[in-house]
Amino acid sequence: MTEKKAGQEYTWEEIFSLDRLKRAMTKRVLDRLELESVWQGKGPMSPDQVDKVVNDEWQRAKEAVRNSPAARDAFRKYLERSVSEQIDKLKARDKDELEALGVVEKGL
């Protein structure tokens, strides 16, 4: 079970809040540390080894968040706002020229 959980992808329930993400990460890191200690048979791990496992798991968690449907939706909304703001700036800058070419403010 520990081996399976250590390599398993994060579920949406594990990453939709920072609190749940922290709990899921803590469990996975502890499982990985136990597994690596047992398989290496060396006893306690050094702080550097622990830091490496934590940082590796953090990267996996961030990747899971980035690939989640909620992240895609949030990024889409961010892009919509950004693109809209950029178009508004361009429209304001070139409004006189566009009106001179026959573009009206509002359509019918």
PEDATA-V837135 format. One record per backbone hydrogen bond with DSSP energy under -0.5 kcal/mol. CO is the residue of the C=O (numbers start at 1). NH is the residue of the N-H. If there is no record, write none. Layout:
<<CO	NH> <CO	NH>>
This chain:
<<1	5> <2	6> <3	7> <4	8> <5	8> <11	14> <11	15> <12	15> <12	16> <17	21> <18	22> <19	23> <20	24> <21	25> <22	26> <23	27> <24	28> <25	29> <26	30> <27	31> <28	32> <29	33> <30	34> <31	35> <32	36> <33	37> <34	38> <35	39> <36	40> <37	41> <37	42> <37	43> <46	50> <47	51> <48	52> <49	53> <50	54> <51	55> <52	56> <53	57> <54	58> <55	59> <56	60> <57	61> <58	62> <59	63> <60	64> <61	65> <62	66> <63	67> <65	68> <68	72> <69	73> <70	74> <71	75> <72	76> <73	77> <74	78> <75	79> <76	80> <77	81> <78	82> <79	83> <80	84> <81	85> <82	86> <83	87> <84	88> <85	89> <86	90> <87	91> <88	92> <89	93> <90	94> <92	95> <94	98> <95	99> <96	100> <97	101> <98	103> <99	102>>
